[in-house]
Amino acid sequence: MITHGNKIKLFAGNGNKELAQAISDYLKIPLGDMVVGQFSDGETCVQIGETVRGCDVFVIQSTCTPVNDNLIELLVIIDAMRRASAGRITAVVPYFGYARQDRKARARDPITAKLVADLITTAGADRVLTMDLHAPQIQGFFDVPTDNLLGVSVLAKYIKELDFAQSDDLIVVSPDVGSVGRARQMAQKLGCGLAIVDKRRPKPNVMEVMNIIGDVKGKTCLLVDDMIDTAGTITQGAKALIDVGGAKEVYACCTHAVLSGPALKRLNESVIKKLFLLNTITLSENKQSEKFEAISVAEIFAQSIECIFADKPLSRLYE
């Protein structure tokens, strides 16, 4: 039995309006009337132009750059919905910022991912829908039900139809030990082997590749990662596959294209032939490249929203 409101409403912040509109188009539900702006002093201003009383409300907002502005927008929107008597509020966060601060790596470090999870819950979210949290344990940071969709399922469905993915010499490569689980899932879906780039960092933001675990000589490699930030890991890993491993060619894919600092320059100058990325983050005009191929996650998020509204399981979407 559906215990929440019998009407669904979608609202979008400024974090990823293109994706929000695509989800709206797929569901054939118009985005709600809401204006999100700033007062003259920079404070976030939210005005909801329609009733949400008793409704099942979905707030779509990626907390990407500018991270703090988008995060505060999300919190203020959720608070406004709660105070307007929404029946249930789901925070749809395709990209969850601060996810890399998930543990104390050094003495006196904050665990900011937990703090942000608490803020979203305290603001009034009844549940969270996101994709590819940087660390699986972050799902447990929330005190409300949290669904963590898998980007690999969307990437694999698209990539396996491409010519290079159907060759017998294809091998999936994890750019580091932390991404082995994700790369293994991709290898299973594409029906190919798995290799790992073994690396160590002598100091922050500097990567030194040691060796390649697995045989990639003469093969087509597909690097798989959850996010690309400054692109140091992915580009140096790709170079090692060619120089050290003797790979024939290298492709790459990721869920979240953060692309900060020198990322665009590094990727354009790298040996990577094509980078497949999901549109959890909107790429500005100064972050475009002929090497990039964007894949939409609108369908899987729209299907998830349908399942949540109807109180149906999301397990089929993980396959």
VEXTORDO-779699 format. One record per residue: residue in three letters; x, y, z of N, C-alpha, C, O in turn. Coordinates in steps of 0.02 Angstrom, whole numbers, padded with zeros to 5 digits, always signed. Layout:
N
ALAXYZXYZXYZXYZ/...
***
This chain:
319
MET+00042-00060+00000+00000+00000+00000+00044+00062+00000+00094+00066+00036/ILE+00026+00111-00041+00063+00173-00044+00038+00218+00013-00019+00240+00013/THR+00083+00232+00061+00063+00270+00120+00076+00344+00112+00054+00384+00154/HIS+00112+00364+00060+00127+00435+00049+00074+00465+00003+00024+00432-00013/GLY+00085+00527-00018+00037+00560-00062+00029+00523-00128+00073+00487-00150/ASN-00028+00534-00159-00043+00499-00222-00025+00541-00283-00045+00524-00339/LYS+00013+00594-00272+00033+00637-00328+00108+00647-00326+00136+00660-00273/ILE+00142+00640-00383+00214+00646-00386+00232+00714-00417+00201+00737-00464/LYS+00283+00744-00389+00307+00808-00416+00383+00809-00417+00416+00784-00371/LEU+00410+00836-00472+00482+00842-00481+00503+00915-00477+00470+00959-00504/PHE+00559+00927-00442+00587+00994-00438+00662+00990-00450+00694+00941-00431/ALA+00690+01041-00481+00761+01040-00498+00796+01103-00472+00772+01159-00480/GLY+00854+01091-00441+00898+01147-00424+00941+01165-00483+00928+01143-00539/ASN+00992+01205-00472+01035+01228-00526+01094+01181-00539+01135+01194-00584/GLY+01099+01126-00501+01157+01082-00507+01163+01046-00572+01219+01040-00599/ASN+01108+01022-00600+01109+00986-00664+01040+00990-00696+01003+00942-00697/LYS+01024+01049-00722+00957+01060-00750+00944+01018-00812+00888+00997-00824/GLU+00997+01006-00851+00988+00966-00912+00965+00895-00896+00920+00869-00928/LEU+00997+00864-00847+00978+00797-00827+00908+00797-00796+00868+00753-00811/ALA+00893+00847-00755+00826+00851-00726+00772+00856-00779+00720+00825-00774/GLN+00785+00896-00831+00737+00902-00885+00729+00837-00924+00674+00819-00944/ALA+00785+00801-00933+00782+00736-00968+00741+00685-00928+00703+00646-00956/ILE+00750+00685-00862+00710+00641-00819+00636+00660-00823+00593+00617-00827/SER+00623+00725-00823+00555+00750-00829+00523+00728-00895+00466+00706-00896/ASP+00561+00733-00949+00535+00713-01015+00521+00638-01017+00471+00617-01047/TYR+00564+00598-00986+00555+00525-00987+00491+00506-00948+00453+00463-00970/LEU+00481+00538-00891+00423+00523-00849+00359+00557-00874+00304+00541-00852/LYS+00368+00605-00920+00311+00645-00944+00277+00682-00886+00216+00688-00883/ILE+00319+00706-00841+00297+00746-00784+00335+00811-00786+00397+00810-00781/PRO+00302+00869-00793+00339+00932-00797+00374+00949-00732+00350+00931-00678/LEU+00430+00983-00737+00465+01006-00677+00422+01058-00641+00389+01099-00672/GLY+00422+01055-00575+00381+01099-00535+00403+01172-00540+00460+01187-00559/ASP+00358+01216-00524+00370+01288-00526+00411+01308-00465+00385+01311-00409/MET+00474+01322-00476+00517+01341-00420+00573+01385-00447+00602+01372-00500/VAL+00589+01438-00410+00644+01483-00428+00696+01477-00373+00683+01487-00314/VAL+00758+01461-00395+00814+01457-00349+00866+01509-00369+00895+01505-00423/GLY+00878+01556-00327+00925+01609-00342+00964+01630-00280+00971+01592-00233/GLN+00988+01692-00281+01026+01718-00225+01004+01789-00208+00986+01828-00252/PHE+01005+01804-00144+00995+01873-00122+01058+01912-00138+01109+01884-00158/SER+01055+01977-00130+01111+02020-00148+01174+02005-00108+01230+02019-00131/ASP+01166+01976-00048+01224+01960-00007+01251+01890-00020+01297+01868+00013/GLY+01221+01854-00068+01245+01788-00086+01208+01731-00054+01221+01673-00070/GLU+01161+01745-00008+01123+01692+00023+01075+01661-00028+01049+01694-00072/THR+01063+01595-00020+01020+01559-00066+00946+01576-00053+00924+01579+00004/CYS+00910+01587-00108+00839+01604-00104+00799+01552-00143+00815+01538-00201/VAL+00748+01524-00112+00705+01474-00144+00633+01496-00139+00609+01513-00085/GLN+00598+01496-00197+00527+01512-00198+00490+01457-00236+00502+01446-00295/ILE+00445+01422-00201+00406+01369-00231+00340+01399-00254+00303+01429-00215/GLY+00325+01391-00319+00268+01425-00349+00205+01383-00354+00157+01403-00388/GLU+00203+01326-00321+00143+01283-00323+00139+01242-00259+00188+01234-00223/THR+00079+01217-00245+00070+01178-00184+00104+01110-00190+00103+01078-00243/VAL+00133+01087-00134+00163+01020-00131+00133+00982-00072+00158+00928-00054/ARG+00082+01007-00042+00052+00977+00018+00031+00906+00004-00009+00893-00041/GLY+00058+00859+00042+00040+00789+00036+00069+00754-00025+00054+00695-00036/CYS+00110+00788-00065+00137+00758-00126+00201+00719-00113+00236+00730-00064/ASP+00215+00673-00159+00279+00637-00158+00328+00677-00200+00324+00677-00262/VAL+00374+00713-00167+00417+00762-00200+00487+00733-00211+00516+00703-00166/PHE+00513+00743-00272+00581+00722-00289+00621+00784-00308+00603+00820-00355/VAL+00674+00797-00270+00716+00856-00281+00780+00833-00316+00820+00797-00286/ILE+00790+00854-00378+00847+00831-00418+00902+00884-00415+00893+00941-00437/GLN+00959+00865-00387+01013+00913-00378+01080+00877-00369+01090+00842-00319/SER+01125+00885-00417+01194+00860-00409+01234+00910-00369+01230+00970-00381/THR+01272+00886-00320+01313+00931-00280+01383+00935-00309+01433+00919-00276/CYS+01386+00957-00372+01449+00966-00407+01470+01039-00404+01438+01079-00369/THR+01522+01057-00440+01548+01126-00440+01494+01175-00464+01463+01164-00516/PRO+01483+01231-00427+01512+01248-00362+01480+01207-00306+01420+01214-00292/VAL+01520+01165-00275+01495+01114-00229+01455+01144-00172+01399+01123-00158/ASN+01483+01193-00138+01450+01221-00079+01385+01256-00096+01336+01250-00060/ASP+01384+01293-00152+01322+01326-00174+01267+01274-00189+01210+01282-00168/ASN+01286+01222-00226+01236+01171-00244+01213+01132-00183+01154+01112-00180/LEU+01258+01119-00136+01238+01084-00075+01189+01125-00034+01137+01100-00012/ILE+01204+01189-00025+01158+01232+00013+01091+01238-00023+01039+01238+00009/GLU+01092+01243-00090+01029+01244-00127+00987+01182-00111+00927+01187-00098/LEU+01019+01124-00112+00983+01062-00098+00952+01063-00029+00894+01046-00020/LEU+00991+01085+00020+00966+01086+00089+00908+01135+00097+00859+01120+00130/VAL+00914+01194+00067+00862+01245+00073+00798+01222+00038+00743+01233+00063/ILE+00806+01190-00021+00747+01166-00057+00711+01112-00016+00650+01114-00010/ILE+00749+01065+00012+00719+01013+00053+00682+01043+00113+00626+01023+00128/ASP+00714+01091+00146+00683+01124+00203+00618+01159+00183+00568+01155+00218/ALA+00619+01193+00125+00560+01227+00101+00503+01178+00087+00445+01192+00102/MET+00521+01120+00058+00470+01069+00043+00440+01041+00108+00380+01031+00113/ARG+00483+01029+00157+00459+01002+00221+00411+01051+00255+00359+01032+00281/ARG+00430+01116+00254+00388+01166+00286+00324+01180+00246+00276+01209+00272/ALA+00323+01159+00183+00263+01165+00141+00219+01102+00145+00172+01094+00107/SER+00236+01057+00192+00196+00997+00206+00197+00946+00151+00146+00913+00138/ALA+00254+00938+00117+00260+00884+00067+00251+00817+00102+00271+00808+00160/GLY+00219+00769+00067+00205+00704+00097+00268+00664+00109+00277+00635+00163/ARG+00313+00662+00059+00377+00628+00066+00426+00663+00020+00408+00684-00035/ILE+00488+00670+00043+00539+00707+00004+00597+00659-00011+00627+00631+00035/THR+00612+00651-00074+00669+00611-00095+00721+00657-00126+00707+00692-00175/ALA+00782+00656-00099+00837+00694-00128+00870+00652-00182+00901+00601-00168/VAL+00863+00673-00244+00893+00638-00301+00959+00673-00316+00961+00728-00344/VAL+01014+00640-00296+01081+00671-00300+01124+00629-00346+01161+00585-00321/PRO+01122+00640-00412+01160+00598-00458+01235+00596-00442+01267+00544-00446/TYR+01263+00654-00422+01333+00656-00399+01334+00684-00329+01312+00740-00317/PHE+01360+00644-00282+01363+00663-00212+01432+00692-00196+01481+00655-00191/GLY+01434+00757-00187+01497+00791-00172+01522+00773-00102+01483+00750-00060/TYR+01585+00783-00090+01619+00769-00026+01625+00694-00013+01644+00674+00043/ALA+01609+00652-00062+01610+00580-00051+01680+00553-00038+01687+00500-00008/ARG+01731+00588-00061+01799+00563-00051+01824+00574+00020+01876+00546+00040/GLN+01789+00615+00059+01807+00625+00129+01765+00578+00172+01723+00600+00212/ASP+01778+00514+00164+01736+00463+00195+01769+00429+00255+01740+00384+00284/ARG+01829+00450+00272+01865+00419+00328+01921+00466+00351+01935+00516+00318/LYS+01951+00450+00408+02006+00490+00432+02071+00462+00404+02098+00413+00430/ALA+02095+00492+00350+02157+00469+00319+02218+00491+00359+02270+00458+00358/ARG+02211+00547+00394+02265+00573+00436+02235+00595+00503+02174+00602+00509/ALA+02278+00606+00551+02254+00630+00616+02217+00696+00608+02239+00741+00572/ARG+02161+00702+00643+02121+00764+00646+02086+00781+00581+02064+00837+00572/ASP+02080+00732+00535+02040+00742+00474+01966+00739+00490+01945+00700+00534/PRO+01925+00779+00456+01852+00772+00463+01827+00715+00420+01860+00695+00373/ILE+01769+00689+00436+01735+00641+00393+01675+00678+00364+01618+00671+00387/THR+01688+00718+00313+01639+00766+00287+01581+00731+00252+01526+00758+00251/ALA+01593+00673+00223+01539+00637+00190+01483+00621+00240+01424+00626+00223/LYS+01501+00603+00301+01452+00589+00354+01417+00653+00374+01356+00653+00384/LEU+01454+00708+00379+01424+00773+00397+01371+00793+00345+01317+00814+00364/VAL+01388+00787+00281+01341+00806+00228+01280+00760+00229+01224+00783+00219/ALA+01290+00695+00241+01234+00649+00247+01187+00670+00303+01126+00668+00296/ASP+01216+00690+00360+01176+00713+00417+01138+00777+00400+01080+00786+00420/LEU+01170+00822+00363+01137+00885+00344+01076+00872+00300+01023+00903+00310/ILE+01083+00827+00252+01028+00811+00207+00970+00780+00246+00911+00796+00234/THR+00986+00736+00292+00934+00705+00333+00901+00756+00378+00839+00757+00384/THR+00941+00798+00411+00914+00849+00457+00871+00899+00420+00821+00924+00447/ALA+00889+00915+00358+00849+00963+00318+00779+00938+00306+00732+00977+00298/GLY+00770+00871+00306+00703+00844+00298+00694+00791+00245+00638+00772+00230/ALA+00749+00767+00214+00742+00715+00163+00720+00649+00195+00748+00629+00246/ASP+00671+00617+00165+00647+00553+00189+00685+00495+00159+00686+00440+00187/ARG+00717+00505+00102+00759+00455+00071+00804+00489+00020+00793+00546+00001/VAL+00856+00453-00001+00906+00480-00047+00914+00431-00105+00917+00370-00096/LEU+00919+00458-00165+00933+00419-00225+00995+00448-00258+00996+00507-00276/THR+01047+00408-00265+01110+00432-00293+01141+00380-00339+01110+00328-00352/MET+01202+00393-00362+01235+00346-00407+01310+00343-00392+01342+00395-00383/ASP+01337+00283-00388+01408+00270-00380+01440+00314-00326+01483+00356-00341/LEU+01419+00304-00264+01454+00335-00209+01527+00313-00210+01541+00255-00224/HIS+01572+00359-00195+01644+00344-00202+01665+00285-00159+01709+00246-00178/ALA+01633+00278-00101+01647+00221-00057+01580+00191-00035+01535+00227-00015/PRO+01573+00125-00040+01508+00093-00025+01482+00108+00045+01421+00112+00055/GLN+01527+00118+00094+01505+00129+00162+01468+00194+00172+01433+00203+00222/ILE+01474+00241+00124+01439+00305+00130+01363+00294+00132+01327+00333+00162/GLN+01340+00241+00099+01269+00226+00100+01243+00218+00171+01186+00234+00186/GLY+01286+00194+00215+01268+00185+00285+01275+00248+00327+01256+00249+00385/PHE+01302+00302+00297+01308+00365+00333+01240+00399+00342+01230+00438+00388/PHE+01193+00382+00297+01127+00413+00299+01082+00376+00349+01086+00315+00355/ASP+01041+00413+00385+00994+00384+00432+00925+00374+00400+00876+00361+00434/VAL+00922+00381+00334+00860+00369+00296+00876+00319+00240+00935+00312+00223/PRO+00826+00286+00212+00840+00239+00157+00877+00273+00100+00860+00328+00079/THR+00929+00239+00075+00971+00268+00023+00983+00216-00032+01007+00161-00018/ASP+00966+00234-00093+00976+00190-00151+01036+00216-00190+01037+00273-00212/ASN+01086+00172-00200+01147+00190-00235+01149+00153-00302+01170+00095-00304/LEU+01128+00186-00355+01127+00155-00421+01197+00143-00447+01244+00178-00428/LEU+01205+00094-00491+01270+00076-00518+01280+00104-00588+01242+00088-00634/GLY+01330+00146-00596+01345+00174-00662+01369+00123-00711+01359+00131-00772/VAL+01400+00069-00686+01426+00017-00730+01371-00013-00773+01383-00030-00831/SER+01312-00021-00745+01257-00051-00783+01239-00009-00844+01223-00036-00898/VAL+01240+00057-00837+01225+00102-00893+01282+00103-00943+01271+00100-01003/LEU+01343+00108-00918+01402+00110-00961+01409+00045-01001+01422+00048-01062/ALA+01401-00012-00968+01410-00076-01002+01358-00086-01057+01374-00111-01111/LYS+01297-00066-01043+01243-00074-01092+01259-00035-01156+01245-00057-01212/TYR+01289+00024-01148+01306+00066-01205+01370+00041-01240+01372+00035-01301/ILE+01421+00027-01201+01487+00011-01229+01487-00056-01265+01521-00063-01316/LYS+01450-00105-01241+01453-00172-01271+01426-00174-01343+01437-00223-01378/GLU+01391-00121-01364+01366-00117-01432+01417-00086-01480+01406-00086-01540/LEU+01471-00059-01454+01521-00026-01495+01569-00076-01526+01579-00131-01499/ASP+01598-00058-01582+01641-00105-01619+01701-00129-01578+01715-00189-01577/PHE+01735-00083-01545+01796-00103-01509+01781-00151-01451+01823-00192-01433/ALA+01720-00146-01423+01702-00189-01366+01685-00260-01387+01679-00304-01345/GLN+01676-00270-01452+01657-00337-01475+01717-00376-01501+01709-00432-01527/SER+01776-00348-01496+01836-00383-01519+01858-00434-01466+01844-00426-01407/ASP+01891-00486-01488+01912-00540-01443+01969-00520-01397+01982-00553-01347/ASP+02004-00465-01414+02061-00445-01374+02045-00391-01322+02090-00359-01295/LEU+01980-00380-01309+01960-00329-01260+01976-00352-01189+01965-00410-01172/ILE+02002-00306-01148+02014-00320-01078+01997-00258-01037+02015-00202-01056/VAL+01963-00267-00982+01945-00212-00938+02001-00202-00888+02029-00250-00862/VAL+02017-00139-00873+02073-00122-00829+02050-00076-00773+02015-00026-00785/SER+02069-00094-00712+02057-00049-00655+02118-00004-00648+02174-00028-00647/PRO+02108+00063-00644+02165+00109-00639+02200+00107-00571+02255+00134-00564/ASP+02168+00077-00522+02199+00068-00456+02163+00012-00419+02113-00014-00443/VAL+02190-00006-00362+02161-00061-00323+02090-00045-00299+02048-00089-00295/GLY+02077+00019-00284+02012+00039-00258+01955+00030-00307+01897+00026-00286/SER+01970+00026-00370+01917+00020-00421+01910-00051-00449+01876-00062-00498/VAL+01943-00099-00416+01942-00168-00442+01872-00196-00444+01853-00228-00492/GLY+01832-00184-00391+01764-00211-00388+01722-00186-00446+01685-00224-00478/ARG+01727-00121-00460+01689-00091-00515+01712-00118-00582+01671-00133-00625/ALA+01778-00125-00590+01805-00151-00653+01785-00224-00662+01772-00246-00718/ARG+01783-00262-00608+01763-00332-00613+01690-00338-00637+01674-00382-00677/GLN+01647-00294-00612+01578-00294-00634+01573-00280-00709+01534-00312-00745/MET+01613-00232-00732+01613-00215-00803+01639-00274-00844+01610-00289-00897/ALA+01692-00307-00822+01720-00364-00858+01669-00420-00863+01664-00453-00915/GLN+01631-00432-00810+01580-00484-00812+01525-00467-00861+01501-00511-00897/LYS+01504-00404-00864+01451-00384-00909+01474-00386-00982+01434-00399-01027/LEU+01539-00372-00994+01565-00373-01063+01593-00441-01082+01610-00452-01140/GLY+01599-00486-01033+01624-00553-01046+01697-00554-01067+01716-00589-01114/CYS+01739-00516-01031+01810-00514-01048+01853-00518-00985+01826-00523-00930/GLY+01918-00515-00994+01965-00521-00939+01974-00456-00901+01945-00404-00918/LEU+02015-00460-00847+02025-00404-00803+02099-00395-00788+02135-00444-00777/ALA+02122-00332-00788+02191-00315-00769+02189-00257-00721+02138-00223-00714/ILE+02245-00245-00686+02248-00192-00636+02313-00152-00645+02366-00181-00656/VAL+02307-00087-00642+02366-00044-00641+02388-00036-00568+02352-00008-00527/ASP+02447-00061-00552+02473-00057-00484+02513+00008-00479+02558+00020-00518/LYS+02496+00048-00430+02529+00114-00425+02540+00130-00351+02514+00098-00306/ARG+02581+00181-00341+02588+00210-00274+02597+00285-00282+02619+00309-00334/ARG+02579+00321-00230+02585+00394-00231+02641+00415-00184+02634+00409-00123/PRO+02698+00440-00210+02752+00464-00167+02733+00526-00127+02759+00538-00073/LYS+02686+00566-00154+02659+00624-00118+02591+00641-00148+02575+00617-00202/PRO+02550+00682-00114+02482+00696-00138+02481+00722-00210+02521+00764-00229/ASN+02433+00696-00249+02421+00717-00318+02478+00699-00366+02480+00723-00422/VAL+02524+00657-00344+02578+00632-00387+02575+00556-00388+02579+00524-00335/MET+02567+00528-00447+02559+00456-00451+02619+00426-00487+02642+00452-00538/GLU+02645+00372-00460+02699+00336-00493+02675+00265-00508+02660+00227-00462/VAL+02671+00247-00571+02648+00181-00591+02705+00131-00582+02761+00143-00604/MET+02689+00076-00551+02740+00025-00538+02739-00029-00592+02790-00041-00625/ASN+02683-00062-00599+02678-00115-00649+02606-00131-00666+02560-00103-00635/ILE+02596-00175-00714+02530-00195-00736+02518-00267-00714+02557-00312-00730/ILE+02464-00278-00676+02446-00345-00655+02397-00374-00707+02340-00353-00711/GLY+02421-00421-00745+02380-00449-00799+02413-00438-00867+02455-00394-00874/ASP+02395-00478-00915+02424-00474-00982+02383-00430-01027+02326-00447-01045/VAL+02410-00371-01045+02374-00325-01089+02410-00315-01156+02390-00275-01197/LYS+02464-00353-01166+02504-00344-01227+02462-00358-01290+02433-00411-01297/GLY+02461-00308-01335+02425-00315-01398+02349-00313-01391+02314-00330-01439/LYS+02324-00293-01333+02252-00295-01321+02221-00225-01320+02256-00174-01313/THR+02155-00223-01329+02117-00161-01323+02095-00154-01251+02059-00198-01226/CYS+02115-00101-01218+02102-00092-01147+02046-00042-01135+02041+00009-01170/LEU+02004-00057-01085+01951-00012-01064+01961+00003-00990+01948-00039-00947/LEU+01984+00063-00975+01993+00085-00905+01926+00104-00876+01886+00138-00908/VAL+01912+00082-00814+01848+00095-00782+01860+00128-00714+01897+00102-00673/ASP+01827+00185-00702+01834+00219-00638+01767+00251-00621+01724+00260-00664/ASP+01758+00269-00557+01695+00300-00537+01695+00375-00551+01644+00404-00569/MET+01753+00407-00544+01757+00478-00559+01826+00497-00586+01876+00465-00570/ILE+01827+00549-00625+01890+00578-00650+01891+00650-00627+01849+00690-00646/ASP+01940+00666-00585+01945+00734-00558+02000+00772-00596+01985+00806-00645/THR+02063+00766-00575+02116+00800-00611+02144+00758-00668+02186+00781-00706/ALA+02120+00696-00674+02137+00650-00729+02208+00623-00726+02231+00592-00774/GLY+02242+00633-00670+02310+00607-00664+02312+00531-00663+02352+00500-00698/THR+02268+00501-00624+02266+00428-00618+02250+00395-00684+02284+00348-00705/ILE+02198+00419-00717+02174+00385-00778+02223+00394-00836+02233+00347-00874/THR+02253+00454-00843+02297+00466-00900+02365+00431-00891+02393+00405-00939/GLN+02391+00431-00830+02455+00397-00818+02445+00321-00821+02490+00284-00842/GLY+02387+00299-00799+02371+00228-00805+02367+00206-00878+02392+00153-00896/ALA+02336+00248-00919+02331+00233-00991+02400+00232-01023+02415+00189-01065/LYS+02443+00279-01003+02511+00281-01030+02549+00218-01010+02587+00191-01051/ALA+02541+00196-00949+02575+00136-00926+02552+00074-00964+02592+00029-00977/LEU+02488+00072-00981+02463+00014-01019+02497+00009-01086+02511-00047-01110/ILE+02511+00066-01117+02545+00066-01182+02620+00055-01173+02649+00010-01205/ASP+02652+00094-01130+02725+00093-01123+02751+00032-01086+02801+00002-01106/VAL+02717+00013-01033+02740-00043-00991+02707-00109-01013+02740-00160-01019/GLY+02641-00105-01023+02605-00167-01038+02603-00186-01111+02590-00244-01128/GLY+02617-00138-01156+02616-00153-01228+02547-00160-01257+02537-00196-01306/ALA+02498-00125-01228+02429-00127-01253+02425-00096-01323+02466-00054-01342/LYS+02375-00118-01361+02366-00093-01429+02333-00024-01429+02357+00021-01463/GLU+02279-00016-01391+02244+00048-01385+02206+00050-01319+02193-00001-01288/VAL+02190+00111-01298+02158+00120-01233+02096+00165-01238+02098+00219-01267/TYR+02042+00140-01209+01980+00179-01201+01969+00186-01126+02001+00152-01086/ALA+01924+00231-01107+01910+00241-01036+01837+00259-01026+01805+00284-01072/CYS+01812+00247-00966+01744+00266-00949+01740+00284-00875+01779+00258-00835/CYS+01693+00327-00858+01683+00345-00788+01611+00367-00777+01575+00383-00825/THR+01591+00367-00714+01523+00390-00697+01521+00465-00689+01477+00499-00717/HIS+01568+00492-00650+01567+00563-00634+01627+00599-00664+01684+00586-00645/ALA+01615+00643-00711+01668+00681-00743+01675+00748-00707+01646+00799-00728/VAL+01714+00749-00653+01724+00811-00615+01768+00858-00655+01752+00918-00661/LEU+01823+00832-00682+01867+00869-00728+01888+00937-00701+01870+00989-00730/SER+01925+00938-00647+01949+01000-00619+02023+01011-00637+02057+00964-00658/GLY+02046+01072-00629+02117+01088-00640+02140+01070-00710+02109+01090-00759/PRO+02195+01031-00715+02225+01015-00781+02192+00955-00815+02221+00929-00863/ALA+02134+00933-00793+02104+00872-00819+02094+00873-00894+02113+00825-00929/LEU+02064+00926-00920+02049+00929-00992+02113+00925-01033+02115+00889-01083/LYS+02164+00963-01014+02227+00963-01050+02259+00893-01048+02283+00868-01099/ARG+02259+00862-00990+02288+00796-00983+02252+00744-01027+02284+00703-01059/LEU+02186+00746-01027+02147+00698-01066+02157+00708-01141+02163+00660-01179/ASN+02158+00771-01163+02168+00785-01234+02237+00763-01258+02245+00744-01316/GLU+02286+00767-01214+02355+00748-01232+02371+00675-01218+02426+00652-01232/SER+02324+00639-01189+02336+00570-01169+02329+00522-01227+02308+00541-01282/VAL+02346+00458-01215+02340+00406-01266+02269+00377-01268+02255+00334-01309/ILE+02225+00401-01225+02155+00377-01224+02120+00399-01288+02118+00458-01305/LYS+02092+00350-01324+02059+00365-01387+01990+00395-01378+01970+00441-01414/LYS+01953+00370-01328+01886+00395-01316+01869+00386-01242+01886+00335-01212/LEU+01837+00437-01212+01815+00433-01143+01739+00435-01141+01708+00483-01163/PHE+01710+00381-01115+01637+00376-01108+01619+00397-01037+01644+00369-00989/LEU+01575+00446-01031+01558+00472-00965+01482+00480-00958+01447+00495-01007/LEU+01458+00472-00898+01388+00482-00884+01375+00555-00868+01420+00590-00845/ASN+01314+00577-00879+01299+00648-00871+01271+00665-00801+01225+00705-00795/THR+01300+00634-00749+01282+00652-00681+01304+00723-00664+01277+00755-00620/ILE+01354+00746-00702+01380+00814-00695+01376+00848-00764+01398+00819-00813/THR+01349+00907-00766+01346+00944-00830+01415+00972-00847+01446+01005-00806/LEU+01438+00958-00907+01502+00985-00929+01493+01053-00960+01455+01061-01008/SER+01526+01103-00933+01523+01171-00961+01558+01172-01029+01593+01125-01047/GLU+01549+01226-01065+01578+01232-01132+01654+01227-01131+01684+01202-01179/ASN+01686+01250-01078+01759+01248-01074+01785+01180-01051+01845+01172-01039/LYS+01740+01131-01044+01760+01064-01025+01739+01012-01077+01733+00953-01062/GLN+01729+01034-01138+01710+00990-01192+01772+00966-01230+01822+01001-01233/SER+01767+00907-01259+01822+00879-01299+01794+00830-01350+01743+00798-01338/GLU+01829+00824-01406+01808+00776-01457+01817+00705-01432+01788+00658-01460/LYS+01858+00695-01380+01869+00629-01353+01811+00606-01308+01805+00546-01294/PHE+01769+00652-01287+01716+00636-01240+01653+00611-01276+01635+00637-01329/GLU+01621+00562-01246+01557+00538-01270+01511+00530-01210+01522+00485-01168/ALA+01460+00573-01205+01417+00573-01146+01360+00523-01155+01332+00515-01210/ILE+01343+00490-01100+01289+00441-01098+01240+00463-01044+01261+00477-00988/SER+01177+00465-01060+01127+00491-01013+01106+00439-00961+01098+00380-00977/VAL+01098+00462-00900+01072+00420-00846+00999+00438-00831+00972+00416-00780/ALA+00968+00477-00875+00899+00499-00863+00851+00440-00856+00807+00440-00814/GLU+00860+00389-00898+00814+00333-00898+00816+00294-00832+00764+00279-00803/ILE+00877+00278-00809+00882+00238-00748+00858+00278-00686+00829+00249-00640/PHE+00870+00344-00686+00845+00384-00630+00769+00390-00634+00735+00389-00583/ALA+00743+00397-00694+00670+00402-00703+00636+00337-00682+00585+00338-00648/GLN+00665+00280-00701+00637+00216-00681+00641+00207-00605+00596+00178-00575/SER+00695+00231-00575+00702+00227-00502+00650+00269-00467+00620+00248-00417/ILE+00638+00328-00493+00586+00371-00464+00518+00338-00469+00478+00341-00422/GLU+00503+00307-00526+00440+00270-00534+00433+00215-00481+00381+00207-00451/CYS+00488+00178-00471+00487+00123-00422+00477+00149-00351+00439+00120-00313/ILE+00511+00202-00334+00505+00231-00267+00434+00256-00255+00406+00243-00202/PHE+00407+00290-00303+00339+00317-00296+00288+00261-00287+00242+00267-00247/ALA+00297+00206-00325+00250+00150-00323+00267+00099-00269+00234+00047-00264/ASP+00320+00113-00230+00342+00066-00178+00359-00002-00207+00341-00054-00180/LYS+00394-00001-00263+00417-00063-00295+00493-00070-00287+00527-00019-00278/PRO+00520-00131-00289+00592-00141-00280+00632-00112-00338+00609-00110-00395/LEU+00693-00090-00322+00739-00064-00372+00791-00115-00394+00835-00100-00434/SER+00786-00175-00368+00838-00226-00379+00849-00240-00453+00906-00253-00474/ARG+00797-00238-00494+00805-00253-00565+00850-00200-00600+00881-00215-00651/LEU+00852-00140-00572+00892-00087-00603+00967-00096-00591+01007-00063-00622/TYR+00985-00141-00545+01055-00154-00530+01084-00208-00576+01144-00220-00576/GLU+01041-00239-00615+01063-00294-00658+01087-00267-00725+01108-00306-00769/
***
